[in-house]
Amino acid sequence: MIRNYLLIAWRNLRKNRAYAFINVAGLALGMGCALLIFALVRYHYQTDHHHRNFDRIYQFTSRFSSPSGELNIQGIPYPFGQAARTDFPGIERVAMLEEWYAPLVAVPAAKGIDKKIKDTGYKGAFVEPAYFKIFDYTWLAGGPDDLRQPGTVVMSADMARKCFGTTTRVVGRVVRLDARIPARVVGVFADYRDDTDLAYSIMASWGSLKEHLGARPEDEPFDNTNGSTHCFALFNDRFTVTDWNRSMLSFIKKYNPKQIKGTSYPAIPFSTMHLSPEYGGVSRGLLLSLALIGLLLVGTACINFVNLATAQALNRAREVGVRKVLGSTKIQLFWQFMGETTLIVCIAFMLAGGLFRYGQILAHTYLHGPFRFTFYFSLSVIGWLTGLVATVILLSGLYPALVMAGFRPVVALAGRLTLQHAGGFSLRRGLVVTQFAISQILIIGLIVVASQLSYVRTKDLGFRKDAILTVSLPNTPMQDLSKMSTFRNLATALPDVGQFSYSMGGPPQSGWTSQMKVRFDTRPNEEPYGPQQTWIDADYVGLYDLKLVAGRNLQPADTAREALVNETFMHQLGFSRPAEVLGKFLHKEGMAPLEIVGVLKDYNQLDLKQRINPLFLTTLASGFYSANIQLNSANYSRALTQLEQVYNQVYADSFFEPSFVEKQIQQAYQQEQTMGRLINFFAGIALLIGCMGLYGLVLFMIVQRRKEVGVRKVLGATTGSILWLFSREFVRLIGMAFVLAAPVAWWVMKGWLNNFAYKISLSPLIFLMALLATGVVALLTVSFQALKASLMNPVKCLRSE
């Protein structure tokens, strides 16, 4: 019986190749996209789940509250870990970790120049040994036990190969961290899979951090918080997160009493950190939106199948009638048609697998940031794939099978079945409206995302960004001022180099700022908000063309003596005129009073997702870690070659790594750019699937109305009137789809734009463009077959009847 069903199904597919192709292609595209989205969503929801104690791991974070809002960061004070261990011995494990960005490692050479490796693909870290009791690693050689000693390091197999060309005979060898701190290799661990947020290629002992920073971290005050300093804990029944929340206030009173009102240290489940945007994680809303898009694409493909299958039902009415007369039951006919649907869906699923694999390759090449499409197979994955196929079979085949199995044999054999018997126009109208509503929502989304990204690229940020590059200085506790002077002199002597400046961390929008509490002039108390601070030299304002609205620029100095404030800071201090704040002082514990000598016009020191914050700038040469260089020649290649030569001449142990400011700014919106590409892709797929279904329906309508077309032509109908005959119904349906799609798209995209402090407005033109795009594509699809019908010889049309 099953063999007979499959044979009949195969014959029907061969007989109706056009409909078979449309159905298979539509389902394959829908399921292929669903597989990609499922892989992406599952990747993020499974990140770091491979650790055995995953559900008991917590990360201590810092929360700062002020009248201007609340700030959550992963950073924690350096002494936090030791204080938590001392006061709460019931916590099973506590481990500190200091992230080390773009670690530079030098491998001493017996002869010649040392080998230098700067691992820009991964971060490094300084860790306490307890870290490896909380998180699981597979050790290929050695282990973490010796990390209790200063000057020791463990590394990934990939890093070992980069340093020594092998993963064996590595333990005991010596490397130099930052090309200056000697460290002995005590362990090599297996390379990471990509489903982790803890991918550190090299991890040094916590004791080595003293030489890295130039001071003991435990001696730092508790009110000094660094965003790269993390603390993890393993809770158990003896001490739970509830116990911590109950004890936190007394803990803060003991260690950070000055900040007790505005500071707390919540312990966040590690399982939620990856999906917490406030801590730099991925937005659950974004993932759920993509999951919804996947469901809509599968639904669109299923709608195609239902539309075409019910339309085709009229052509198979006599077959059904004959089978019923010969004794077939309604149940047998139902399962026959469900078998045909199963065959089509299985063929489509095999093609979808190929599309998924090709999509993975394209994603790896063109998509960056959090958009990963990696499948790690497990029983849950197999179950989901089985569920996807079964759901598509039911959604696609159930209704058409019930319709065809329910034909009355007398009516079917007499050839008196109408479209109403095969589901009716009302159902098909509803399905077509749903399809194009989905397409229009996605098209509106892609227009909004593209417009916002264009706005980001073209908005005046308040500073110059073209033809400027930054070069990182060596990562040392304090910079060598004589080397900095030499590098400046050699670089500015090059013909392709214009202005030159040093700063704490590069361009204004680099994010390299510190937030701190300050006391203004003669006021007795610190300001309730924490302004941002950055260190620059006297040439920084001119190089980036920052505008002074009052006062003067900073005078050249190596120490912090003067300050510039932005307009927002001036207003926060309670002044309306810039001149009123000049000559006043900013006070910060451990720092000499800073005289305010100038007010800068506001510029975006952070990305456009965030409002301009209060900011002051001062000089502190020992804390400069970036050189800002303006190029006055279009020959960038020659300029970079010459700069590298002079950089290596001054900083032989460091690593020349230039980066253009414009590129750095665009990287801040990498997730939005990738999201835009994904929406473009999925909107195109949805529109393609919809048009394929539309094409099939028009093809069927033309066959059904061939005699009507012939009669109309004999009576003088023009080609245009025939085109309108087939197009007007779909024009109405697209208009109805727009009425449904517009409010949904407005609500969704308004929520997305709320992530930006500076954004475009949702103008009616955006929605009209989506309507026009959908209408033009749909009409072109309809018109192709309608034009063929209008050009047919009416005599042949009538004779065929």
C-alpha angles and dihedrals in degrees: 000000000000090000089052092050092050092047092052091046092052091049091051091050091051092046094051101038097159094054092042091052093049093048096045094043093047094048092044092053092046095048093041090056090044090054091051093049092045090052091050095047094043091048091058096042090050098045111135092355090126093081110103094224094042095131093051099048118105132180121215111225137180125244120191120192125195138152089269093058144276127304123199120190136168091230122108133184115274095242092050097097096051091045092051092049092049098047099036111037088165091076104100097218136001121185132178123212130187115197117227112203120218093350117219115211126183122201110207113237123215088222132013129001122353117250111249124202122187107187103205092165094064139028127235128220146199109226143178115239091247088070089078091052089058100042126042124239132172110230120214094179135002119346146233099275094095091055086092086081122076116245097038131119142183123204142188121261089250092054091047090054091050092050102037107009091242143056094222127077089021101116110097096025120121132236131176117235113220083003090282113061113077115222133176119226109237102168147014121207131195118270118268126255110231094251096089139088091203099071103146114162094198129022123191128195118273088239090064090062090080092068091040093055098029092235141059107273091212089063092062115110116257092239091064110091125184118197092219095057112093135181125200128191137191110216126197141174092287093058121018134179087260089060090051093050090050092050100038097092094054089045091055092046089055100045107022107021095154092062099039094118099053105026134076136159109218118191106228122198106253087223090069100043095084090055097044112099091191087066095043095271131133119280115251087208090060092050093046090048091053090047089053090050089053091052091047092051092051089046091051091053091048090050088055091053094049092047095050095039093053091045090051090049091085091060090055097045095104091048089056091046093052092047092051092048089051091054108272113149126223090251092053092050090047092054091045091058092042087053090054090050090049091053092050093046093048091051089048091048092054089052089046089057089057091047090049092053092048089047090054090055092049092046092051089052102042109020125072141173118039095347103109123156100191120145118207103188121230138145090275091056092050089048092051093050091049090049091050093054093045092048093050091049091052096043093046102037109029100077098039090047092051091048095050095041088053097058113125107238096221093053092042095051092045089057092235096127115125134193087265089065089052096057100292133246093277092066093045091047090053093049094048091048090051092050095051093041087059091048093049093049090054093045091051087049094053092048092051094047092046091048093049092049090049088051090051091051096048104035116114103246093190096254140071116260108164122106093002124124134182129218122197118234122219115292100245131142090248129012122243102244094199091055090048090054091048093050092049092051094047093045097048089049089065113100093228096052122088122171122008131198141168124220142162096262118352130263125018092259096048093103092233097140135119124223115219143158117252136181116229120228111293098350110123098220136052117260111267092234126059114236119210119249133201134174122234139160126240093267096056096084093053096043094053092036094235111180122238113210094182139006126007142293125274116278117239109273140146095216133054109268107130136033141206118209129197124236092257091057090047091054092045089055089057101256125128099186120057094220091062094068097049115109093022121120137236116213126203126171110257093018132090115250111277118220113218104232101166146017119222124210108250116271131175104266089172131038121286092262088077133058120245106272131206107279139178128189127205141164123264110150097187088063097053112119102164137058116210113206128185115207118215095190132071089220095093094164093059092044093051092048092052093045091051091054094053092041092054089046091059101029103034093162096049134074126250108226115163123190128185116234094228090056092048091053093050091050088063087068097043093120092051092047091051091046088053091053091049093050090048089052096045093044089053091049092048091049091046092051091047093049091048089055091045090051091052092049093049090048090054093045091052091053090049094046100039093115091049090052090051093050092047091051092049088052091053106267113164127228090253093054091050090051091050090048090064098032104049095071092054093045089058092047093051089050090052090048090053091053088057097040101046099066093042092050091045092054094046097045093043087057091049093048090052086073087072124070088201115042148143123267121248098247123188088244090071091057093044090052090054091048091048093048093050092045095049094048093046094047091049089052093049095040095057094065094031090055090051089052093048091052095050119113106260091214090061091046092054095040091054088061 
